[in-house]
Amino acid sequence: PMGPLELLDVVGLDTALHVGRFLQQSFVERMPFPSLLEAIVQEGRLGAKSGKGFNQHVKGRAPGVLPVPVTARAGKMSMETLQDRLIIPLALEALRALDEGVVATPRELDMAMVMGTGFPPWRGGPITHLEATGRTLLAHKATELFERYGPRFDPAVITATMHGTPMPRPAIPQPEPHGEPPAAHSAPRSFDTPEELRGNAPGSTTDGD
């Protein structure tokens, strides 16, 4: 897996900007719009496809980091605070996804975040990191950040899951339907063994069978 900024360059910063606007519309306070991303796109830096994004992309060379426009100054902060500001919102959204049934199991969520978004694999995934840190400590850190930086650090989902209290469901704007609704899919299935993940579970067949 690549890091999140390199991944954004590969996806395309204009695409990421579109997604960011949609997320802000759907989750207004929890996901504020990234003004830095908009400033970079306005400079014509769209990622790997334009040769420049967060990184300089030259064929045959490793990406080189480029300076970014200054849209706001966060001031000095410790490395621990910087890491908490990056990791804690992910952990909170991961808990919400589990609580709302978006993802079936913590293991599936952790694997998707590591393999699909570049979440640091040595942390195991958002849920593994949360449990390793301890929910009480994470709730304390989230509360401090919530008081300073706002709703994206709201610790309510941690305290609710600690005490078994159901979280209220937010009202999410739904897009207008177009044409026939998609066919129903079966619910996602969790895999219990590495063999199942590789498609080699006992009883499975291959082309050679």
Secondary structure, DSSP 8 states (H G I E B T S, - for coil): ---HHHHHHHH-HHHHHHHHHHHHHHSTTTS---HHHHHHHHTT--BGGGTBSSEE--TTS--EE-----S-------HHHHHHHHHHHHHHHHHHHHHTTSSS-HHHHHHHHHHHH---GGGTSHHHHHHHH-HHHHHHHHHHHHHHH-GGG-THHHHHHHHT--------------SS------------SHHHHTT--TT---TT-
